[in-house]
Amino acid sequence: MPIRPDRPARTTRAAAPSCGDCFFRRHMLCALDRDTACATFRPDDGQGLRPPRQMRMALRPERTTGAPFAFPSAEEQARRYAA
């Protein structure tokens, strides 16, 4: 791919994980004979086996108007439709 002067140069990407970097391979727990990382790859960073990070749950604040599907009271309906 030719370099275009009007575009900034791309930054280098981090090295792809290899099977040799896997927790299971380094602790002789892997039964696969591969060179590339598989779906069960977990990095061995010295802190032991940790589960992959999950997204945080963001809770919405409670609404102050009451229940979202509450029907209006009889008095409210009478005021609304009295004409």
C-alpha positions as CSV (number, residue, x, y, z in Angstrom):
1,M,0.0,0.0,0.0
2,P,1.6,3.3,-1.0
3,I,2.1,6.0,1.6
4,R,-0.2,9.0,1.1
5,P,1.2,12.3,2.3
6,D,-2.4,13.7,3.1
7,R,-3.0,11.0,5.7
8,P,-1.2,10.6,9.0
9,A,0.9,7.5,9.5
10,R,-0.8,4.7,11.4
11,T,0.5,3.7,14.8
12,T,1.8,0.2,15.2
13,R,-0.5,-2.3,16.7
14,A,0.3,-4.4,19.7
15,A,1.6,-7.9,19.0
16,A,-1.0,-10.5,18.5
17,P,-1.3,-12.9,21.4
18,S,0.5,-16.2,20.9
19,C,0.0,-19.6,22.5
20,G,3.4,-19.1,24.3
21,D,1.9,-16.2,26.2
22,C,-1.1,-18.1,27.4
23,F,-1.6,-19.0,31.1
24,F,-2.6,-22.6,30.3
25,R,0.4,-23.2,28.0
26,R,2.9,-21.9,30.5
27,H,1.5,-24.0,33.3
28,M,1.3,-27.1,31.1
29,L,-2.5,-27.1,31.3
30,C,-3.1,-26.8,27.5
31,A,-4.0,-29.9,25.5
32,L,-3.8,-28.2,22.1
33,D,-0.8,-28.2,19.7
34,R,-1.0,-24.7,18.2
35,D,1.1,-21.6,17.6
36,T,-1.7,-19.1,17.5
37,A,-4.0,-18.2,20.5
38,C,-7.2,-20.1,20.7
39,A,-10.6,-19.0,22.1
40,T,-9.6,-20.0,25.7
41,F,-6.5,-17.7,25.7
42,R,-5.8,-16.0,29.0
43,P,-2.7,-13.9,29.4
44,D,-0.1,-15.1,31.9
45,D,0.9,-11.8,33.6
46,G,2.2,-13.1,36.9
47,Q,-1.0,-12.3,38.8
48,G,-2.5,-15.7,38.3
49,L,-5.6,-16.7,36.3
50,R,-8.1,-13.9,36.1
51,P,-11.4,-13.9,34.3
52,P,-11.8,-11.6,31.3
53,R,-13.1,-8.1,32.0
54,Q,-16.8,-7.6,31.6
55,M,-18.8,-4.5,30.9
56,R,-20.1,-2.6,34.0
57,M,-23.8,-2.3,34.5
58,A,-24.9,1.3,34.6
59,L,-28.1,1.6,36.6
60,R,-30.5,4.4,35.5
61,P,-31.8,6.7,38.2
62,E,-35.4,6.1,39.4
63,R,-38.1,8.2,37.7
64,T,-40.0,10.5,40.0
65,T,-43.2,10.4,38.0
66,G,-44.2,7.0,39.3
67,A,-44.8,3.8,37.5
68,P,-44.2,4.0,33.7
69,F,-47.5,2.3,32.8
70,A,-49.8,3.5,35.6
71,F,-53.3,4.5,34.5
72,P,-54.6,7.9,35.5
73,S,-56.9,8.0,38.5
74,A,-60.7,8.4,38.0
75,E,-60.5,12.1,39.0
76,E,-57.7,12.7,36.5
77,Q,-59.7,11.1,33.7
78,A,-62.8,13.1,34.6
79,R,-60.8,16.4,34.5
80,R,-59.1,15.4,31.2
81,Y,-62.3,14.5,29.3
82,A,-64.7,17.0,30.9
83,A,-65.4,19.5,28.2
